[in-house]
Structures are given as structure tokens and as C-alpha cells.
Amino acid sequence: MRLPCDFLLKKKPKGGSTFPDYSDSEIMDVSPAGTPEEWQNWMANLHDLAPEPATYEQLRHALCVHLGSEEDDDGGFDTDAFEKPKEQPKEEEPVAVQVKKGVHPQAEEDSLADPEFMRDLDAVKAEIDAK
């Protein structure tokens, strides 16, 4: 079994490259993480992240509040302060439409197309109709 070793990371800028050079980094001998006194001090000053586990009912309620099926009645963290304000919908202005009498909409659309493309398209349509 190999013991974990210390690793000395040496970072140098590489000439003309945006990536650094780590080739001088080295694996060193094993060293203690700290003295016994330091360990006692560190362990005595740890933060208790979960003093008591949450009950099933607390977890179920928190999930329901998150999913929106229940209200948060205990006045917990207010997320509304972090929401972006919703924009008020703008009133739509009426759009004026100009209609030309006597011009079929398809004819107007065809006039905007490339004549060579329309000729090729008509040829393809004729081949399909012939089959």
C-alpha cells in the first residue's frame, strides 16, 4: 500500500502560450499534516453543520414548499427579494395592413423570388406531375 505523498506544484508561464508549464512539479516524501496539538485544536473548533437530523415531516414539508404545493408557513427564507421584477405587458398597437386589390397573394410572393429559381421549380413540378 502506497501512502499519500505531498505534491509540490510549481507553475511557470510558458513563453508565448496561454497555458502554464507544470513540468518542474514534484512528488515529495510523506510528511505529517500537523502536530498532535494542531490536530486537537482543529478538531475542537469544527463547525457542527447538522446538529440534529431533520425529521421526515420537515423534509417532506421542505420539498413540498420547494415544489410549490404547500405554503412556507414558518416565515423562512424569502426568495422574492432575489427574483427579477416581471415586466408589465405592453399594450399592443394596431397594425395597419395594406391590401392591394386585384393582385393574388401568390403572384406577389412569386414576384419576389428569383426568376431562375422559379423556372427550375416549375420544371421540377412538371416532372412530378408527369409521373
Buried (B, 14 or more C-beta within 10 A) or exposed (E): EEEEEEEEEEEEEEEEEEEEEEEEEEEEEEEEEEEEEEEEEEEEEEEEEEEEEEEEEEEEBBEEBEEEEEEBEEEEEEEEEEEEEEEEEEEEEEEEEEEEEEEEEEEEEEEEEEEEEEEEEEEEEEEEEEE
